[in-house]
Amino acid sequence: MALLAEVLVGQPGHILIVALVLLAGWSLLRFSGAISRRSARPLLWASLAWGMYAAWEALLQLRTPEANIRVDLLLIWPLLGALTLYGLIRCAIAVRR
């Protein structure tokens, strides 16, 4: 968990890379015809959520760069983890069919 915090907290560029990787996975699966639009949608949601998190981190870096105590992460990280896991599992199940 400490490694995740080092890599992601205060690093909007790293977070944006995660969002772009998920978006690339969504577009690859969706436009190759491997899965239906409905099955691919959760991966797109996860990508958008990571993009919004990147924007949030960038805003925090601009407004309060000295913020050491980040209570917002107690809500953001579990939500991002759940959305990402759900999207990946849903796509994996759809590809296997």
N, C-alpha and C positions, 0 to 999 in steps of 0.2 A: 504494500500500500504506500509505503514511503517513496518507492521508486515512481509510482504513478503520480504522486504529489510533486515530486521533483520535476518530472517531465511535463506535466500538464498545468499546474497552478502557476499563473502569471506568464504563461507562454501561449498567447493566442495563435501564434503561427503553428505550433505543434498541434493544437486542438483543431485548427482548420485543416491540417493534413489528414487527421482522422475523419473529419467530415467529408473531405474530397475522396478518400479511399472508399468510404461507404457509398458515396454517390456514384463513383465509378463502378462499384460492384452492382449497385442497383441498375445502372444503365446497361451494363454488360448482360445481366440476367434478363432484364426486361426486353431489350431490343434484339437480343439473339433469339427470342422466342422460347427460351428455356422454361420460363414460368409465366403465369398469367399476370395481368396488371394488378389484380386484387392481391395475389400472393406476394408481389414485389413491394407493395405499398408500405408495409412496416419498415422495410429497410430505408426507404425514402424518408419516412418520418424520423428515423434515427439519425440520418444524415442531416436533416434540417435542424434537429435538436442540437447536434454537435456544432453546427454552424452558428446557432443562436448562442450557445455557450462560448464559442470563440469571440463573438461580438461582445458578450457580457464581460469576458476577461479583458478584452481590449479597452472597454469603457472603464473598468475598474483600474486598469493601469494608468489611464489618462487622468481620472478623477482623484483616486486615492492610492497612489503607488506605495504608500507606507502601511497599507492595511495588512496586519499580520494575522489577526484572528478572523477566519473566514467561516462564519456560521452558515452562510449561503450554500457552501459545499455539502453540508449535511442533507440538503434537499436535492441539490443538482446532481451529485454523483450517483446516488441510488436510482434516480429517475433515468439518467443517461444509461446506466448499466442495464436496467430493466428493458428500456426501449431497444438498445442495441442487441441484447441477448434474444429478445422476442423476435426482432427482425431477422437475425441470422438463423435462428431455429426455424422460423416460418419459411424462409427461403430454402433452407436445406431440405425440409420436408417436401416442399413443392418440387424441387429438382429431382428428388428420388422417385416421384410418381411418374 
